[in-house]
Amino acid sequence: MPNIASQPRLWLGIIFLISALWTLSLLDTAGKLLGMAGYHVVMIAWMRYSINTVFMAATLMPLYKRRHGRSILRSTRPRLQIVRALALLLSTLIFFSVLKIVPLAEGTAMNFCAPLIVLAVSPWLLGETTYISRWIAVAVGFAGMLIVIRPGGDIPAHGVVLGLLSAATYATVSILNRKANQADDPMVTLFYGGLVGMVISSLMVPFFWSPHTPDATEWMILASTGITSTIGHFFMNSAYRHAEASVLTPFAYSQIISASAMGWLVFNQFPDAITIFGIAIICASGMGIAWVEHRRAHPLPVAAETAA
């Protein structure tokens, strides 16, 4: 692994990533608050995507035009971008549904199985070489998942089903992200995700509007979903511009800390010792395979032979 202390850009990437994860935990907290207050996940997603897209249209579109000389809507694979955006919207709806019935830390932990799912299917869907280390990581990660969702635990059966579906959907988004970002600039992918999410949720939201008018506090929480989403993804993109994914992946699991903290502060929910153990196994599996993959991509130089 490179000497992080000697590379300020890596430290900047790590700071951006951790800032992104804490900001996105605020988004998840707002979604859980609104879901518990009776707002439908479609209404929450609509506000999140609408504010996010309006903000990007006002800032990102002209900036991208000046830098690249073409519209941010010009994609080499528009169909792929639309499919990826629809999968992202579905992932948002399912995850907000999970948070209505599952504590923040446990819901976040289940979603962290998505990278392990990607590792499992990448040889077939992405044409990547498979290694025994990846299968070990997947097996260990799912063992941690079984501990988190153990029968007799605090998570109801339908919460477990939704959590696993959320992880699978997010894994699909991750795979489509790789394909989309190979075809287009990541900013194009980011904008398509927001735009398609806004359009589709706008068509759906009249059928799922809350029966009561939100008060000032609820409107502020609704609006915050778009703001935290925009800031969080901006920080996330900035992180990956400063550091490699293999370096940042272990730090991504720090979102468990922010989710646990917000769950405790806002909802008085904190994982028990067995759940913490399962979460730790999931995190260790992800961080371990990230280290192995980084070593595989950056092998240590062979020491030059000294003259006898």
N, C-alpha and C positions, 0 to 999 in steps of 0.2 A: 504493500500500500504506500502511496506517495506520502512524503512528509508534509502533513497538513499544515503544521505550524509555519512552514517556510513558504506557503503559498496562500497569500491573502485572499485571492479570488475564491479558493476553496472554502475558506472561512466565511466569506460573504455569501457563497451559495448555501452553506449550512444555516447561516442566520436567516436568509430569505426562506428556506424550507421550513424551519421551525416557526417562523412568523406566519407562514401560510397555514400550517397545521393548526395553530392556535386560533387563527382567524376563521378557518373552516369549522373548527369546533364551536365557535360562536354561531355559525350558520346552523349547525346541527342542533344546538341548544334552542335557537329560535324556532326551528321546525318542530322540535318536540313540544315546546311550550304551546305553539299554535295548534298542534294536533291534539294535545290534551285539553285545549280550550274548545275543541269541537270543530275546528276548521278542517275542511277536506284537503287532502294532500295535493289535489289538482289546483286548488286556489293558492296554496302556499307556493307550489312550483311556478304557477303563472306569475306571481309577484316577483319571485326570484329571477326568472328568466327575463321578464319585461324590463325591470330596472337594470339588470346586467347588460342587456342588449342595447338599450337606449344610451347607457353610459359608454359602451364600446363604440356605438355609431357616432357619438359626439367626439370621441377622442381617438380611437384606434383607426377608424376608416380614413380620416384625412392624413394621419401620420403614416399609415401604410402606403397611401397613394403617393405621398411625397418621397418616401424612401425607395419604393419599388416601381413607381411609374405606372401602376395598374390598380384596378379595383380589388379590394379584399375579397370580393365575391367571385373573382375569377379563379376557378379551381380546375386542375387537370382531370380530376375525378369527382365531379359534383355528385354523382349517384352514391359513391362511397361516403362522401361527407354527409349527405342526408341520412343514410342508413346509420352512420355512427352517431349523428345528432339524435335520431329517434331512440337509439339504444341508450344514450345518455339520459334523455328525458325519462325513459322507462326506469332506469336505474335510480334516478332521483325520486320518482314516485314510490318505488318499492322501499327505498331506504327510509324515506320519511314515514312510510307506513310501519316499518320496523320500529322506528324511534317512538311511535305512539304507544307501544306496548313493551318495549325492551329498554332497560337502562342504557345510558349513553356509552359507558365503557364496554358493556357486553355487545351492543350493536356495532360499535366500532371494531371490536376484536373479530367478530364474525366477518365483517367486510374485509379484514386484513387477510382472509383466506383467498381473496381474489388473485393476488400475485402467485400464490402456490398453484391455483387452478391453471393460470396462464403457463406456468412451468410444465404442468402435466400435459397440456394439449399443444404446446408450441411445436413439437416435432411434426405433428400432422397439419396444423393450421398455418404455421409460419415457416415450415421447412427447416427448423433449427435442429442442430445436432443434440441428441439426448445423452445425458450422462447419469450414472448411478447416483451421483451426489444430488441431482435434482429430484430423483424419485425418493431418496431418503428425506430430503427437505419437505416434500409434499406429504409423505407418510407421517413425519413428526408433527407438521403443522396441523394435519387433520386429527391427530391424537390430542393435541391441545384444544382443538375445536370441540371434540367429544367431551372433554372435561368441562369446558365452558357451558355447553348445552346439555349437560348430563341429565338423565331422567331423574325427576324428583327435585331438580334445581328450581330456581326462581323464575326461569324463562318458560312461559306457556308454550304448548306444542305448536300453536299457529305462529308464535313469534319465532320459533326455531325454523319452521318451514320458510317463513318470509326472510329470515336472516340468511339462510342458505341460498334462497333464490336471489337475494340482493347480491351476495358474493359472486354467484354465477353470472349475473347480469353485468356487474362491474368488471368481471374478468373479460366478458365479451367486449365491453367498452375499451378496455386496455388493449386488446388485440386489434380492434379497429383503429385505435389511436396510433398504433405503430404503423399500420398500413396507410392511414391518412397522412401522417407526418412524413412518410417516405414520398408521398405524391405531391404534397403542398407544404408551404410554410406553416409552422405551428400556429401563427396568428390567424391564418385562414381557417384552420381547424377550430380554433377557439371561437371565432366569430360565427361560423356556421352552427356550432353547437348552441350558442345563445339564440341566434335568429330562428332556427327551426324549432327550438324549445318554446320560444315565445309565441310563434305562429300557431303551433299545435295546441299548446295549453290555452291560448286565447279562444280557440274554437271549442275547447272542452269546458272552460271555466263557467259559462252561463248555466250549465247543468249541475254544477257542484258548488254554487255560490252559498256562502253562509246564510242561514235564515235570519240572523240578526246582524245589524250594522256594527262593524268593529268600532270600539271606542278609540280615543287618541293613543292610548298605550299600545293597543293591539295593532293599529295602523303603523306605529313606529316599529314594532317588532316585525310586521310584515315587510315594511320597507327595508329593514336591516338585512333581510335575507338576500336581497339584490346587492346591497352594498358590500356585505361580507363575502359574498360569492365573487364579486368583481375584484376586490382587494386580495382575497385569498388566492385566486387563480393567477393574478398578476404576480404576486410573490412567488407562486409555484413556478411559473414560467421563467422568472428571473433567476430562481435557484438553479434550474437546469441549464441556464446559459452560462453559469459560472462554475459548475462542477459536474462531473460525470455521474450518471445515474447509479453506477456501482458504488460510488463513494457516498451518495446521498441516501441510498435505500435504508441502511441501518438507522439513520436518524428519522426516517419516516415513521418508524414505530413509536416515536415519542408522542404521537397523537393519542396513544392510549393514556398518557399522563394528562394531557389537556382534557380529554373526554372524561376521565375519572374525576378530575378537579371540577369541571363544570357540572357533572352529575351530582357531586357532593355539595357544591355551593348552591346550586339552583334547585335541585330536586331531592336533596338529602338522601341520595342513593350512592352507595359505595360497594364495590364488589367484595364478596367474602373471600376467605383465604384460599378455598379450593378454586374459585373462579380466577383469582389473581395468579394462581399456579398455572392454570390452563392458558391464560393470556400470556404469561411469561414464556411458555413453551412455543406458542405461535410466534411471538416476537423473536425468540432465540432461533427458531427455524428460518425465519425470513432473513435475519441478520447474518446467520451462518452461511446460507447459500449466497447472499450478497458478497460476503468476503471470498468465498470459493470462486464465484464468477469473476470477481475483480482480479484475483490471482491468476485465473485462467487467461483473462484478457491481457494482463500485464505481468508476464512471468519474470521472475528475478533474473538479472543478467548472469550469464555464466562467467565465473571468475576466470580471468586470463591465466593461462598456465605460466608459471615462472620458470625461468631457465635454470637448469640443474647446475 
